[in-house]
Amino acid sequence: MAASLASSLATGLTLVGAGDSMAQARWASLASDRTAARVGDSLTVVILETNSAASASQSASRRDTRLGGSVQGGGSASAGALELQGGSTGQGQMTRSGRLLAQIGVIVDEVLPNGDLRVSGAQELDIDGERTAIRLTARVRPADIGGDNSVLSSRLADARIGYDVDGVLSRSGRPGPLNRVLSWMGLS
């Protein structure tokens, strides 16, 4: 054995131990798909988020104040009364909904002690002066990653998804400065 080791070293051959050939970083199972598992691996997140919120409020207040009295002087008496009434009512309603459908590639930043993956990624798209940016950071369980190396956004934990649009069309939908001031003053 020692002689064969010496001759292998002399000829420049590298000996491989049994544990080296089974290192997971160097092989992929023939019966499974390759999915993200290590720092630097990529993963596709399918973002399908739909949300809606509605709220309504109604308030009313009423105040009655009555004041009475009499005045007497010089043989004549007069009495008077002052009555003040006031009230206000108000109501408001707000409805908001949103929907985001996108796919974004993310990179594994960290493998947590329990095996979960901390991922992050960004995507920018610029079409005719309209810039769209999507940013995502999240935590992914390896069991939620599909065979196609993708995961649905509904399966993410601690997800932060940012969606920003900037351009001529998006600015035209915003109220102008005068409308914002009038709205702030309650005049519009």
KATACOR-V867172 format. One record per residue. N is the residue number from 1. RES is the residue in one small letter. PHI is phi in degrees with one decimal (* if undefined). BURIAL is # if it has 16 or more other ideal C-beta (glycine too) atoms within 10 Angstrom, else .. Layout:
BEGIN
N:RES:PHI:BURIAL
N:RES:PHI:BURIAL
END
This chain:
BEGIN
1:m:*:.
2:a:-63.0:.
3:a:-67.5:.
4:s:-70.6:.
5:l:-65.3:.
6:a:-64.5:.
7:s:-70.5:.
8:s:-65.6:.
9:l:-66.8:.
10:a:-68.3:.
11:t:-88.3:.
12:g:87.5:.
13:l:-77.0:.
14:t:-103.0:.
15:l:-85.4:.
16:v:-117.0:.
17:g:-83.6:.
18:a:-60.6:.
19:g:-67.5:.
20:d:-66.5:.
21:s:-72.8:.
22:m:-106.4:.
23:a:-62.0:.
24:q:-61.7:.
25:a:-68.1:.
26:r:-107.4:.
27:w:-144.9:.
28:a:-126.2:.
29:s:-64.5:.
30:l:-73.3:.
31:a:-101.5:.
32:s:-134.2:.
33:d:-88.5:.
34:r:-85.3:.
35:t:-123.3:#
36:a:-60.4:#
37:a:-147.6:.
38:r:-127.8:.
39:v:-56.2:.
40:g:96.7:.
41:d:-70.2:#
42:s:-103.3:.
43:l:-152.8:#
44:t:-102.5:#
45:v:-105.9:#
46:v:-94.9:#
47:i:-91.3:#
48:l:-135.3:.
49:e:-119.8:.
50:t:-129.6:.
51:n:-140.6:.
52:s:-151.0:.
53:a:-144.7:.
54:a:-143.0:.
55:s:-145.7:.
56:a:-140.6:.
57:s:-143.0:.
58:q:-144.4:.
59:s:-139.3:.
60:a:-147.1:.
61:s:-142.1:.
62:r:-143.1:.
63:r:-139.3:.
64:d:-118.3:.
65:t:-131.0:.
66:r:-122.7:.
67:l:-133.5:.
68:g:-135.7:.
69:g:178.4:.
70:s:-139.6:.
71:v:-126.2:.
72:q:-130.0:.
73:g:-166.4:.
74:g:59.3:.
75:g:87.1:.
76:s:-117.2:.
77:a:-119.9:.
78:s:-136.0:.
79:a:-127.3:.
80:g:-150.5:.
81:a:-143.2:.
82:l:-124.9:.
83:e:-128.1:.
84:l:-118.7:.
85:q:-134.6:.
86:g:-160.4:.
87:g:-175.1:.
88:s:-149.3:.
89:t:-133.3:.
90:g:-157.0:.
91:q:-152.4:.
92:g:-149.2:.
93:q:-146.9:.
94:m:-136.1:.
95:t:-133.7:.
96:r:-143.7:.
97:s:-144.3:.
98:g:-153.4:.
99:r:-146.5:.
100:l:-133.9:.
101:l:-129.3:.
102:a:-160.3:#
103:q:-124.0:.
104:i:-139.8:#
105:g:-84.0:.
106:v:-126.9:#
107:i:-118.9:.
108:v:-73.4:#
109:d:-92.4:.
110:e:-158.1:.
111:v:-105.3:#
112:l:-75.6:.
113:p:-55.5:.
114:n:-86.0:.
115:g:98.6:.
116:d:-63.4:#
117:l:-109.8:#
118:r:-95.2:#
119:v:-123.2:#
120:s:-154.5:.
121:g:-171.0:#
122:a:-145.0:.
123:q:-144.1:.
124:e:-122.3:.
125:l:-133.0:.
126:d:-125.3:.
127:i:-126.0:.
128:d:49.6:.
129:g:85.5:.
130:e:-96.5:.
131:r:-101.9:.
132:t:-117.5:#
133:a:-128.5:.
134:i:-121.7:#
135:r:-124.9:.
136:l:-145.4:#
137:t:-132.3:#
138:a:-165.8:#
139:r:-119.9:.
140:v:-126.0:#
141:r:-84.4:.
142:p:-56.1:.
143:a:-65.7:.
144:d:-88.1:.
145:i:-81.9:#
146:g:-75.9:.
147:g:-62.3:.
148:d:-90.5:.
149:n:62.2:.
150:s:-131.9:#
151:v:-140.8:#
152:l:-77.9:.
153:s:-62.7:#
154:s:-71.1:.
155:r:-99.1:#
156:l:-86.0:#
157:a:-111.7:.
158:d:49.4:.
159:a:-77.9:#
160:r:-127.1:.
161:i:-116.6:#
162:g:-113.8:.
163:y:-132.4:.
164:d:-124.1:.
165:v:-126.4:.
166:d:-143.1:.
167:g:164.4:.
168:v:-61.7:.
169:l:-65.3:.
170:s:-69.0:.
171:r:-72.0:.
172:s:-70.1:.
173:g:-84.2:.
174:r:-87.3:.
175:p:-69.3:.
176:g:-75.2:.
177:p:-60.8:.
178:l:-64.4:.
179:n:-63.1:.
180:r:-65.9:.
181:v:-66.1:.
182:l:-62.7:.
183:s:-66.1:.
184:w:-61.9:.
185:m:-82.5:.
186:g:79.1:.
187:l:-101.5:.
188:s:-129.3:.
END
